[in-house]
Amino acid sequence: MNTMAEAGLQTQQRSSQDGRETSLWSSGFGMKLEAVTPFLGKYRPFVGRCCQTCTPKSWESLFHRSIMDLGFCNVILVKEDNTRFRGWLVRRLCYFLWSLEQHIPPCQDASQKIMESTGVRNVISGRAPGGAGEGPVPSHVKKEVQRILGHIQAPPRPFLLRLSSWALLRFLNRLFLNVQLYRGQVKMVHKAAQAGSPLVFLSTHKSVLDGILLPFVLLSQGVGVLRVAWDPRTCSPILRALLKKLGGLFLPPEANLSLDSPEGVLARAVVHATVEQLLASRQPLLIFLEEPPGVRGPRLSTLGLSWLGLVVQAVQAGIVPDALLVPVAVTYDLVPEAPHDACHALAPLGLWTGLLAVLRSLRRWGCSRRVCVRVHLAQPFSLQEYTINARSCWGSRQTLEQLLQPIVLGQCTVVPDTEKEQEWTPVTGPLLALRQEDQLLVRRLSWHVLNASVASSAVMSTAIMATLLLFKHQKGVFLSQLLGEFSWLTEETLLRGFDVGFSGQLRCLLQHTLSLLRPHVALLRIQQGDLLVVPRPGPGLTSLARLSAELLPTFLSEAVGACAVRGLLAGRVPPEGPWELQGIELLSQKELHCQILLLLHLLPQDLLLLQPCQSSYCYCQEVLDRLIQCGLLVAEETPGSQPACDTGRQRLSAKLLWKLTGDSTDSDSDDFEQTEGRYFRLSQQSRCPDFFLFLCRLLSPVLKAFAQAATFLHRGHLPDTESGYAEQLFQFLQATAQEEGLFECADPNLAISAIWTFRDLGVLQQMPGPTGPMLHLSQAFASRESQEKLGQFIRQFICS
């Protein structure tokens, strides 16, 4: 590897002088290859099943095994066969004819029904002089309601919908190679729609294109005109007016006023009546649960929580008997636009600005960098069923300060058997009007759906390539070696129940992937005729880290387990010690559980996306099972103990040998005591050291950023505002990246995540100041000794 790296560096230096850096297209691969593996296109796992614990009836009724045999369709591939007509003229006008044939149900103006709704009339009667009662609505109040309603929505225009479908079809064909959709998932959605309940699509948010791509895809599949809840901060007034005529919904600014504000009460009543009318008329609704791309902040969207809270409130009030929730995700090879500047991301997008952005995208991407897109529709589930069953899974929770601070400072060694309470998304808008219990229901429902969306998302080829280059071959790798490792990581992804968003021959696949990553990698031809792929240092590594984060959910359990094992061995074996020396150490199951639990408490919920119905104890056991299944841990039989495989002589106890999944009762502590006598060792197979190091490095960007944030505590200037201290820490991460090469940690989102984690841990305290809330260093971590203990606690999980 050192020889290869030296050759690569020498070649890279020469290439800047004589232009010997070659392109992938002209060099060729020099080998003949078949398809990647038999998995691709034949044994794809079916993803997207709903939670069997919270929604068992939906899990069983809204699925049939026959849909697993259906294939994929390219939504933007429209030919003569997709129309009712035939002929040479049809082949040239097939886009236009296809848009005319799309079924668009008539949309009536529901303003009068909203005006006459019970909630709006109750608010109006309270505002009218002397009470309006059942009489006519005062004209000035009626105008105010119509103004608020006009800000929220407008009746969709069929002509504009067809025109936009035609324009989008041409635009998407220029921008993307294909937009793939699994027919089995569409069949699930159609089967759920036949039940008569309204459909609510809850989506991730990777790109601003999601808001126009998803309505187009679902309209083409016969789902109907999708009403999209847009963020008003991202659109100018002219663009908002156009989007409303295409089915867009916007939350009025008055809805975010305080609970005792008359304007806020009226606006929230009108919004609530609008959602009730949409659900009653069975119009599909699309809500984004994540913040727009490039926004620095929590993962869960405040706006998305508000719209979902309105849906939950309408179902609980009996306006509709039930609503079917459909987790949705869109994955791209590369996001066509990725504004990582917060100021740019929050700037309202105007109509002409949007058109110029479209032209720039077409010019920038063109035919050489067209990307592939996958749209994922997970299994729908009943909101009513989830509401009934989910409350039984709620248990007591403690803050991160109560759970981890005594252990970090060395005041306690026992890990509390309690769930972590961590919520970073503020409660604003219509969500404030809900009861505390309903607010908690909406939050946990959002985490549940977001987990389902991510689990059903396909892993794209760019994510696999970025992961290999960043965590295994940062100094460079020969293309012949990269071909085999790409195939290996693809197979490992499929074996873990995650789908991939590509297929075909490996040679063409890597050609496409490396062409997309060309700004971040250098392709160098060496004398032997092979290619050397070298990641470009600097911002290129930061971009690769963002792409590799898409693969983290696939290996998250194993990565958490590997880092926990590293932390357990940190005080026993030197990190640079040989693998054989680390394999000598016995690891008890109780110690492994405790170490995994510590790491789960440290990592933010935005990263873990744990299901609220799953206890930490169950997840710790799942992590341990994954480490055993992948061969990193092997059971060790201690002298005098009963063999792990000997189940015939186990004596039944008075207690049940089973319990419900997610049951976080006192019996969990009994299980810890029962597993104290079980021991494991690290496997001595030849592939295990590299795989163990690979798993540890998957979490290294987050953990190293947290460790750098702990080092920065005595260098930063406090007190300061949250945004000001985040900018200080981000500049420190950038300076450290230049000195030590840790460019994967130089991410503003990691800086904010570290600050919020330290605030929850009690390292930083937020106090009121003259200009707003200010961050202060807490008394418990004011000394350098306490800060060093925090750094050591984090660094024990990092494998260098």
SULHU-V862127 format. One record per residue. N is the residue number from 1. SS is DSSP state (helix for helix, strand for strand, loop for the rest). BURIAL is # if it has 9 or more other C-alpha atoms within 8 Angstrom, else .. D_CENTER is the distance of its C-alpha to the mean C-alpha in Angstrom with 1 decimal. Layout:
N;SS;BURIAL;D_CENTER, N;SS;BURIAL;D_CENTER
//
This chain:
1;loop;.;34.7, 2;helix;.;36.6, 3;helix;.;39.0, 4;helix;#;36.3, 5;helix;#;34.6, 6;helix;.;38.0, 7;helix;.;38.8, 8;helix;#;35.6, 9;helix;.;36.2, 10;helix;.;39.8, 11;helix;#;38.9, 12;helix;#;36.3, 13;helix;.;39.0, 14;helix;#;41.4, 15;helix;#;39.1, 16;helix;#;38.9, 17;helix;.;42.7, 18;helix;.;43.7, 19;loop;.;40.7, 20;loop;#;40.2, 21;strand;#;36.4, 22;loop;#;36.1, 23;loop;.;33.8, 24;helix;#;32.1, 25;helix;.;33.9, 26;helix;.;37.4, 27;helix;#;37.2, 28;loop;.;36.4, 29;loop;.;35.3, 30;loop;.;38.7, 31;loop;.;37.7, 32;loop;.;37.4, 33;loop;.;34.4, 34;loop;.;33.4, 35;strand;.;30.0, 36;loop;#;27.4, 37;loop;.;27.8, 38;loop;.;28.8, 39;loop;#;25.2, 40;loop;#;24.2, 41;loop;.;25.1, 42;loop;.;26.9, 43;loop;.;25.0, 44;loop;#;21.4, 45;loop;.;19.8, 46;loop;.;19.1, 47;loop;#;15.5, 48;loop;#;14.3, 49;loop;.;16.9, 50;loop;#;16.6, 51;loop;.;17.3, 52;loop;.;21.0, 53;loop;.;21.6, 54;loop;#;20.7, 55;loop;#;21.6, 56;helix;#;24.2, 57;helix;.;26.1, 58;helix;#;23.3, 59;helix;#;22.3, 60;helix;.;25.9, 61;helix;.;27.0, 62;loop;#;24.4, 63;loop;#;24.3, 64;loop;.;27.1, 65;helix;.;27.3, 66;helix;.;28.9, 67;helix;#;25.7, 68;helix;.;24.6, 69;helix;.;27.4, 70;loop;#;26.4, 71;loop;.;25.2, 72;strand;.;23.1, 73;strand;.;24.3, 74;strand;#;23.9, 75;loop;#;23.6, 76;loop;#;25.1, 77;loop;.;28.0, 78;loop;#;30.8, 79;loop;#;34.3, 80;helix;#;37.7, 81;helix;.;36.8, 82;helix;.;34.2, 83;loop;#;37.0, 84;loop;.;40.2, 85;loop;.;42.4, 86;loop;#;43.7, 87;loop;.;45.5, 88;helix;.;45.2, 89;helix;.;44.5, 90;helix;#;41.6, 91;helix;#;40.0, 92;helix;.;40.1, 93;loop;.;39.0, 94;helix;#;36.5, 95;helix;#;33.5, 96;helix;.;35.7, 97;helix;#;37.1, 98;helix;#;33.8, 99;helix;#;32.5, 100;helix;.;35.8, 101;helix;.;35.3, 102;loop;#;31.9, 103;loop;.;32.5, 104;loop;.;31.8, 105;loop;.;33.0, 106;loop;.;35.1, 107;loop;.;33.5, 108;loop;.;36.0, 109;loop;.;36.2, 110;loop;.;35.2, 111;helix;.;36.4, 112;helix;.;39.5, 113;helix;.;37.7, 114;helix;#;35.3, 115;helix;#;38.4, 116;loop;.;40.0, 117;loop;#;37.1, 118;helix;.;38.1, 119;helix;#;35.6, 120;helix;#;36.6, 121;helix;#;40.3, 122;helix;.;40.1, 123;helix;#;38.8, 124;helix;#;41.4, 125;helix;#;44.2, 126;helix;.;43.4, 127;helix;.;43.4, 128;loop;#;46.5, 129;loop;.;49.9, 130;loop;.;51.5, 131;loop;.;48.6, 132;loop;#;48.1, 133;loop;.;48.3, 134;loop;.;48.4, 135;loop;.;50.1, 136;loop;.;48.9, 137;loop;.;46.0, 138;loop;.;47.3, 139;helix;.;46.9, 140;helix;.;45.2, 141;helix;#;42.6, 142;helix;#;42.1, 143;helix;.;41.5, 144;helix;.;39.0, 145;helix;#;37.1, 146;helix;#;37.3, 147;helix;.;36.1, 148;helix;#;32.9, 149;helix;#;32.4, 150;helix;.;32.9, 151;helix;#;30.1, 152;helix;#;27.7, 153;loop;#;28.5, 154;loop;#;31.2, 155;loop;#;32.4, 156;loop;#;30.7, 157;loop;.;33.3, 158;helix;.;33.6, 159;helix;.;35.3, 160;helix;#;32.4, 161;helix;#;29.9, 162;helix;#;31.9, 163;helix;#;32.5, 164;helix;.;28.9, 165;helix;#;28.0, 166;helix;#;30.7, 167;helix;.;29.6, 168;helix;#;25.9, 169;helix;#;27.1, 170;helix;#;29.1, 171;helix;.;26.5, 172;helix;#;23.7, 173;helix;#;26.3, 174;helix;#;27.2, 175;helix;#;23.6, 176;strand;#;22.1, 177;strand;#;23.7, 178;strand;#;22.2, 179;strand;#;19.7, 180;strand;#;19.4, 181;strand;#;19.0, 182;strand;#;20.0, 183;helix;#;23.1, 184;helix;#;22.7, 185;helix;#;19.5, 186;helix;#;21.6, 187;helix;#;24.4, 188;helix;#;22.5, 189;helix;#;21.7, 190;helix;#;25.3, 191;helix;#;26.6, 192;helix;#;24.7, 193;helix;#;26.0, 194;loop;.;29.5, 195;loop;.;29.4, 196;loop;.;30.0, 197;loop;#;27.0, 198;strand;#;24.9, 199;strand;#;21.5, 200;strand;#;18.5, 201;strand;#;15.5, 202;strand;#;12.2, 203;strand;#;9.6, 204;loop;#;6.4, 205;loop;#;8.2, 206;loop;#;8.5, 207;loop;#;12.3, 208;loop;.;15.2, 209;loop;.;16.4, 210;helix;#;14.0, 211;helix;#;16.5, 212;helix;.;19.4, 213;helix;.;18.1, 214;helix;#;16.9, 215;helix;#;20.2, 216;helix;#;22.2, 217;helix;#;20.7, 218;helix;#;21.2, 219;helix;#;24.6, 220;helix;#;25.7, 221;loop;.;25.0, 222;loop;.;27.1, 223;loop;#;24.6, 224;loop;#;26.2, 225;loop;#;25.7, 226;loop;#;22.2, 227;strand;#;22.4, 228;strand;#;19.5, 229;strand;#;18.8, 230;strand;.;18.7, 231;loop;#;18.4, 232;helix;#;22.1, 233;helix;.;21.5, 234;helix;#;20.4, 235;strand;#;23.5, 236;loop;#;27.2, 237;helix;.;29.7, 238;helix;.;30.9, 239;helix;#;27.4, 240;helix;#;26.7, 241;helix;.;30.0, 242;helix;.;29.2, 243;helix;#;25.7, 244;helix;#;27.3, 245;helix;#;29.9, 246;loop;#;27.2, 247;loop;#;25.6, 248;strand;#;23.5, 249;strand;#;23.4, 250;strand;#;23.5, 251;loop;#;23.8, 252;loop;#;27.2, 253;helix;.;27.4, 254;helix;#;30.0, 255;helix;#;27.5, 256;helix;#;26.1, 257;loop;#;29.6, 258;loop;.;30.9, 259;loop;.;31.8, 260;loop;.;35.5, 261;loop;.;35.4, 262;helix;.;37.3, 263;helix;#;35.3, 264;helix;#;32.0, 265;helix;#;33.3, 266;helix;#;34.5, 267;helix;#;31.3, 268;helix;#;29.2, 269;helix;#;31.8, 270;helix;#;31.6, 271;helix;#;27.8, 272;helix;#;28.0, 273;helix;#;30.9, 274;helix;#;29.0, 275;helix;#;26.1, 276;helix;#;28.7, 277;helix;#;30.5, 278;helix;#;27.5, 279;helix;#;26.8, 280;helix;#;30.5, 281;loop;.;30.9, 282;loop;#;28.0, 283;loop;#;26.2, 284;loop;#;22.6, 285;strand;#;20.2, 286;strand;#;16.8, 287;strand;#;14.6, 288;strand;#;11.4, 289;loop;#;9.5, 290;strand;#;7.8, 291;loop;#;10.4, 292;loop;#;11.9, 293;loop;#;11.3, 294;loop;#;13.6, 295;loop;#;14.0, 296;loop;.;14.6, 297;loop;.;13.7, 298;loop;#;11.5, 299;loop;.;7.9, 300;strand;#;9.4, 301;loop;#;11.8, 302;helix;#;15.4, 303;helix;.;16.5, 304;helix;#;14.2, 305;helix;#;15.4, 306;helix;#;18.9, 307;helix;#;18.9, 308;helix;#;17.5, 309;helix;#;20.2, 310;helix;#;22.8, 311;helix;#;22.0, 312;helix;#;22.3, 313;helix;#;25.5, 314;helix;#;27.0, 315;helix;#;26.6, 316;helix;.;28.0, 317;loop;.;30.9, 318;loop;.;31.8, 319;loop;#;31.5, 320;loop;#;29.8, 321;loop;.;30.1, 322;loop;#;26.5, 323;strand;#;23.4, 324;strand;#;21.1, 325;strand;#;17.3, 326;strand;#;15.5, 327;strand;#;11.7, 328;strand;#;10.9, 329;strand;#;8.7, 330;strand;#;10.3, 331;strand;#;10.3, 332;strand;#;13.0, 333;loop;#;15.3, 334;loop;.;15.3, 335;loop;.;14.2, 336;loop;.;17.8, 337;loop;.;17.4, 338;loop;.;15.3, 339;loop;#;17.0, 340;loop;#;16.2, 341;loop;.;19.3, 342;helix;#;18.7, 343;helix;.;22.1, 344;helix;.;21.5, 345;helix;#;18.2, 346;helix;#;19.9, 347;loop;.;23.1, 348;loop;.;24.0, 349;strand;#;24.0, 350;loop;#;27.5, 351;helix;#;28.8, 352;helix;.;30.8, 353;helix;.;28.1, 354;helix;#;25.7, 355;helix;.;28.5, 356;helix;.;29.1, 357;helix;.;25.4, 358;helix;.;25.6, 359;helix;.;28.8, 360;helix;.;27.5, 361;helix;#;24.5, 362;helix;#;27.0, 363;helix;.;29.3, 364;helix;.;26.8, 365;helix;#;25.1, 366;loop;#;28.1, 367;loop;.;28.8, 368;loop;.;28.2, 369;loop;.;24.4, 370;loop;#;23.3, 371;strand;#;19.9, 372;strand;#;18.7, 373;strand;#;16.1, 374;strand;#;14.7, 375;strand;#;14.1, 376;strand;#;13.0, 377;strand;#;14.6, 378;loop;#;14.2, 379;loop;#;17.3, 380;loop;#;18.4, 381;strand;#;19.5, 382;strand;#;22.0, 383;helix;#;21.2, 384;helix;#;24.7, 385;helix;#;24.4, 386;helix;#;21.2, 387;helix;#;23.0, 388;helix;.;26.0, 389;helix;#;24.5, 390;helix;#;21.7, 391;helix;.;24.2, 392;helix;.;26.0, 393;helix;#;23.1, 394;loop;.;23.2, 395;loop;.;25.0, 396;loop;.;26.1, 397;strand;.;23.7, 398;strand;#;24.6, 399;loop;#;23.4, 400;helix;#;22.3, 401;helix;#;25.7, 402;helix;#;27.6, 403;helix;#;25.8, 404;helix;#;25.7, 405;helix;#;28.2, 406;helix;#;31.3, 407;helix;#;30.1, 408;helix;#;29.2, 409;loop;#;32.6, 410;loop;.;34.4, 411;loop;.;35.7, 412;loop;.;34.3, 413;loop;.;33.3, 414;loop;.;32.2, 415;loop;#;28.5, 416;loop;.;28.4, 417;loop;.;27.3, 418;loop;.;25.2, 419;strand;#;21.5, 420;strand;#;19.8, 421;loop;.;19.5, 422;loop;#;16.9, 423;loop;.;16.0, 424;loop;.;15.3, 425;loop;#;15.0, 426;loop;.;18.6, 427;loop;.;20.4, 428;loop;#;22.1, 429;helix;#;23.6, 430;helix;#;24.3, 431;helix;#;22.2, 432;helix;#;25.1, 433;helix;.;27.6, 434;loop;#;26.1, 435;loop;.;27.5, 436;helix;.;25.8, 437;helix;.;25.2, 438;helix;.;23.6, 439;helix;#;21.3, 440;helix;.;20.2, 441;helix;#;19.8, 442;helix;#;17.5, 443;helix;#;15.3, 444;helix;#;15.0, 445;helix;.;14.7, 446;helix;#;11.6, 447;helix;#;10.0, 448;helix;#;11.5, 449;helix;#;10.3, 450;helix;#;6.6, 451;helix;#;7.4, 452;helix;#;9.5, 453;helix;#;7.5, 454;helix;#;5.3, 455;helix;#;8.9, 456;helix;#;10.6, 457;loop;#;9.0, 458;loop;#;11.8, 459;strand;#;12.1, 460;loop;#;14.1, 461;helix;#;17.3, 462;helix;#;16.5, 463;helix;#;13.8, 464;helix;#;16.5, 465;helix;#;19.2, 466;helix;#;17.5, 467;helix;#;16.9, 468;helix;#;20.6, 469;helix;#;22.0, 470;helix;#;20.3, 471;helix;#;20.7, 472;loop;.;23.7, 473;loop;#;25.7, 474;loop;#;25.4, 475;loop;.;29.1, 476;loop;#;29.3, 477;strand;#;29.6, 478;strand;#;32.0, 479;helix;#;30.7, 480;helix;.;32.6, 481;helix;.;30.7, 482;helix;#;27.3, 483;helix;#;28.0, 484;helix;.;28.4, 485;helix;#;25.4, 486;helix;#;23.1, 487;helix;#;24.6, 488;helix;.;24.2, 489;helix;#;20.5, 490;helix;#;20.0, 491;helix;#;22.1, 492;helix;.;20.4, 493;helix;#;17.0, 494;helix;#;18.8, 495;helix;.;20.7, 496;loop;.;17.7, 497;loop;#;16.9, 498;loop;#;14.2, 499;loop;#;15.3, 500;strand;#;15.9, 501;loop;#;16.1, 502;loop;.;19.7, 503;loop;.;23.2, 504;loop;#;26.7, 505;strand;#;28.9, 506;helix;#;27.6, 507;helix;.;29.8, 508;helix;.;28.5, 509;helix;#;24.9, 510;helix;#;25.2, 511;helix;#;27.4, 512;helix;.;24.7, 513;helix;#;21.9, 514;helix;#;24.3, 515;helix;#;25.4, 516;helix;#;22.0, 517;loop;#;21.6, 518;helix;.;25.3, 519;helix;.;24.8, 520;helix;#;23.2, 521;strand;#;25.6, 522;strand;#;29.3, 523;strand;#;31.1, 524;strand;#;34.5, 525;strand;#;37.4, 526;loop;#;39.5, 527;loop;.;43.0, 528;loop;.;42.2, 529;loop;.;40.6, 530;loop;#;37.1, 531;strand;#;34.2, 532;strand;#;32.5, 533;strand;#;28.9, 534;strand;#;28.4, 535;strand;#;25.3, 536;loop;#;26.5, 537;loop;.;26.6, 538;loop;#;25.3, 539;helix;.;22.5, 540;helix;#;22.0, 541;helix;#;20.7, 542;helix;#;18.2, 543;helix;#;16.9, 544;helix;#;16.8, 545;helix;#;14.8, 546;helix;.;12.0, 547;helix;#;12.3, 548;helix;#;12.6, 549;helix;#;9.3, 550;helix;#;8.0, 551;helix;#;10.7, 552;helix;#;10.2, 553;helix;#;8.7, 554;helix;#;11.9, 555;helix;#;14.2, 556;helix;#;12.7, 557;helix;#;15.6, 558;helix;#;18.2, 559;helix;#;17.1, 560;helix;#;17.4, 561;helix;#;20.7, 562;helix;#;22.0, 563;helix;#;21.5, 564;helix;#;23.1, 565;helix;#;26.0, 566;helix;#;26.4, 567;helix;#;26.7, 568;helix;#;29.3, 569;helix;#;31.3, 570;loop;#;31.2, 571;loop;.;34.3, 572;loop;.;36.2, 573;loop;#;35.8, 574;loop;.;35.6, 575;loop;.;32.3, 576;loop;.;34.4, 577;loop;.;36.4, 578;loop;.;36.6, 579;helix;.;34.4, 580;helix;.;37.6, 581;helix;#;38.2, 582;helix;#;34.7, 583;helix;#;35.3, 584;helix;.;38.4, 585;loop;#;36.6, 586;loop;#;36.2, 587;strand;#;33.0, 588;strand;#;33.4, 589;helix;#;30.8, 590;helix;#;31.1, 591;helix;#;30.5, 592;helix;#;27.4, 593;helix;#;26.0, 594;helix;#;26.8, 595;helix;#;25.3, 596;helix;#;22.0, 597;helix;#;22.0, 598;helix;#;22.7, 599;helix;#;19.8, 600;helix;#;17.4, 601;helix;#;19.0, 602;helix;#;18.7, 603;loop;.;15.0, 604;loop;#;12.9, 605;helix;.;11.1, 606;helix;.;8.1, 607;helix;.;8.0, 608;helix;#;9.5, 609;loop;#;7.9, 610;loop;#;11.5, 611;loop;.;13.0, 612;loop;#;15.7, 613;loop;#;18.3, 614;loop;#;18.2, 615;loop;#;20.4, 616;helix;#;20.0, 617;helix;#;23.2, 618;helix;#;21.9, 619;helix;#;18.8, 620;helix;#;21.3, 621;helix;#;23.4, 622;helix;#;20.6, 623;helix;#;20.0, 624;helix;#;23.7, 625;helix;.;24.1, 626;helix;#;21.6, 627;helix;#;23.7, 628;helix;#;26.8, 629;helix;.;25.6, 630;loop;.;24.6, 631;loop;#;28.1, 632;loop;#;27.4, 633;strand;#;29.2, 634;strand;#;32.5, 635;strand;#;34.4, 636;strand;#;37.5, 637;loop;#;40.5, 638;loop;.;42.4, 639;loop;.;46.2, 640;loop;.;47.3, 641;loop;.;43.9, 642;loop;.;43.3, 643;loop;.;41.5, 644;loop;.;37.9, 645;loop;.;38.8, 646;loop;.;41.8, 647;loop;.;40.8, 648;loop;.;44.3, 649;loop;.;45.9, 650;loop;.;43.3, 651;loop;.;45.0, 652;loop;.;43.4, 653;loop;.;43.0, 654;loop;.;43.6, 655;loop;.;39.9, 656;loop;.;37.6, 657;loop;.;35.9, 658;loop;.;32.8, 659;loop;.;30.6, 660;loop;.;27.9, 661;loop;.;24.3, 662;loop;#;22.8, 663;loop;.;26.3, 664;loop;#;26.3, 665;loop;.;30.1, 666;loop;.;32.7, 667;helix;.;33.0, 668;helix;#;29.9, 669;helix;.;32.2, 670;helix;.;34.8, 671;helix;.;32.5, 672;helix;#;32.0, 673;helix;.;35.8, 674;helix;.;36.3, 675;helix;#;34.0, 676;helix;#;35.7, 677;helix;.;38.1, 678;loop;#;35.5, 679;strand;#;35.1, 680;strand;#;33.2, 681;strand;#;33.6, 682;strand;#;31.6, 683;loop;#;32.5, 684;loop;.;34.9, 685;loop;.;33.9, 686;loop;.;33.9, 687;loop;.;30.3, 688;helix;#;29.0, 689;helix;.;29.3, 690;helix;.;27.3, 691;helix;.;24.5, 692;helix;#;24.5, 693;helix;#;24.4, 694;helix;#;21.5, 695;helix;#;19.4, 696;helix;#;20.4, 697;helix;#;19.5, 698;helix;#;15.8, 699;loop;#;15.5, 700;helix;#;18.3, 701;helix;#;16.6, 702;helix;#;15.4, 703;helix;#;18.6, 704;helix;#;20.9, 705;helix;#;19.6, 706;helix;#;20.3, 707;helix;#;23.6, 708;helix;#;24.5, 709;helix;#;23.8, 710;helix;#;26.2, 711;helix;#;28.7, 712;helix;#;28.4, 713;helix;.;29.5, 714;helix;.;33.2, 715;loop;.;32.8, 716;loop;#;30.9, 717;loop;.;32.9, 718;loop;.;32.4, 719;loop;.;32.7, 720;strand;#;30.4, 721;loop;#;27.9, 722;helix;#;24.2, 723;helix;.;23.5, 724;helix;.;26.7, 725;helix;#;25.9, 726;helix;#;22.4, 727;helix;#;24.3, 728;helix;#;26.8, 729;helix;#;24.3, 730;helix;#;22.5, 731;helix;.;26.0, 732;helix;#;26.8, 733;helix;#;23.8, 734;helix;#;24.9, 735;helix;.;28.5, 736;helix;#;27.6, 737;helix;#;25.7, 738;helix;#;28.9, 739;helix;.;31.1, 740;helix;.;29.2, 741;loop;#;26.9, 742;loop;#;23.6, 743;helix;#;22.0, 744;helix;#;18.5, 745;helix;#;18.7, 746;loop;#;19.9, 747;loop;#;16.7, 748;helix;#;17.2, 749;helix;.;13.7, 750;helix;#;14.9, 751;helix;#;18.2, 752;helix;#;17.0, 753;helix;#;14.9, 754;helix;#;18.2, 755;helix;#;20.3, 756;helix;#;18.5, 757;helix;#;18.6, 758;helix;#;22.2, 759;helix;#;22.9, 760;helix;#;21.8, 761;helix;#;23.8, 762;loop;#;26.8, 763;loop;#;27.2, 764;strand;#;27.0, 765;strand;#;28.3, 766;strand;#;28.0, 767;strand;.;31.4, 768;strand;.;32.8, 769;strand;.;34.5, 770;loop;.;36.7, 771;loop;.;34.0, 772;strand;.;31.1, 773;strand;#;29.2, 774;strand;#;29.9, 775;strand;#;28.4, 776;strand;#;31.1, 777;strand;#;31.3, 778;loop;#;32.0, 779;helix;.;35.3, 780;helix;.;34.0, 781;helix;#;32.5, 782;loop;#;35.2, 783;loop;.;37.0, 784;helix;.;36.2, 785;helix;.;36.6, 786;helix;#;33.8, 787;helix;#;31.5, 788;helix;#;32.5, 789;helix;#;31.7, 790;helix;#;28.2, 791;helix;#;27.8, 792;helix;.;29.4, 793;helix;#;27.1, 794;helix;#;24.0, 795;helix;#;25.7, 796;loop;#;26.8, 797;loop;#;23.3, 798;loop;#;23.4, 799;loop;#;25.1, 800;loop;.;26.9
//
